[in-house]
Amino acid sequence: MHGSCSLPMLLLLPLLLLVATTGPAGALKDEEKRVMVELHNLYRAQVSPPASDMLQMRWDEELAAFAKAYAQQCVWGHNKERGRRGENLFAITDEGLDVPLAMEEWHHEREHYNLSAAACSPGQMCGHYTQVVWAKTERIGCGSHFCEKLQGVEETNIHLLVCNYEPPGNVKGRRPYQEGTPCSQCPSGHRCENSLCEPVRSPEVAQDLPGLVTEAPSSPATGASGSRKMGAEGAEEPGIRSGLNSGPGHMWGPLLGLLLLPPLVLAGIF
Ligand SMILES: *[C@@H]1O[C@H](CO)[C@@H](O)[C@H](O)[C@H]1NC(C)=O
């Protein structure tokens, strides 16, 4: 696709329409994709305390296809094959998928997160939130699927939403963003747009220029700095969250629960 981050968000709509997938029941509609990106960017622009280095997020069809393929497997747990992709999950019973609701549930975790301490309140989940506002994550793609049976959950007829992110957030030992004057620490090649760092060139061009986008590698070295509670969000940290109060059955009712656990983390629960 030819998404250009230098365009206003609204212009993404026609782009998304071009790749419209009026697929099987449970597939994300183009409007839902647009809303997903817009809400991410809204929440990212509004973080408190403010972020100095928050990149604008854009939709990525490859990530969306990856997420969709995993959603179709109908498993309530993180994709072990997700590689270097962040992942947020959301599931809801038959009332149907509601993108703003999923986003609100993920974003709600901000109440439990302390940026100064880089810590999540004991017994709470913060990883969905920290992925949503992970400054260096610039691409998102989501897919949904209606699962008559969702592995790991007793309830039936569930809408599963999977969002994957690149570069992945929740790198252990790191804060989701740097506090400071908005855009005061944008990478080179970016300008400030609504408190977010927006690439000046089209993404395609930018990605062809090494160094234009500075992605801090989440190397194992950075992940070796001790175990912080919140660090459970570490994308490469398996199983740490197994003690969470987020096991299956905890959030019944219409909501199954939103797990924004870093990948593998959920796997530890099941
Ligand atoms: C956040 O953590 C910092 C550093 O540990 C602490 O001083 C502060 O009181 C905490 N804020 C809240 C709201 O708990």
The ligand as a Gaussian input file, in Angstrom:
#p B3LYP/6-31G(d) Opt

LIG

0 1
 C        5.490000       6.904000      40.845000
 O        6.767000       6.436000      41.158000
 C        7.603000       7.435000      41.708000
 C        9.006000       6.879000      41.812000
 O        9.009000       5.649000      42.466000
 C        7.020000       7.869000      43.051000
 O        7.843000       8.847000      43.650000
 C        5.626000       8.399000      42.841000
 O        5.010000       8.700000      44.059000
 C        4.770000       7.408000      42.082000
 N        3.525000       8.034000      41.701000
 C        2.358000       7.525000      42.044000
 C        1.162000       8.268000      41.586000
 O        2.259000       6.505000      42.694000

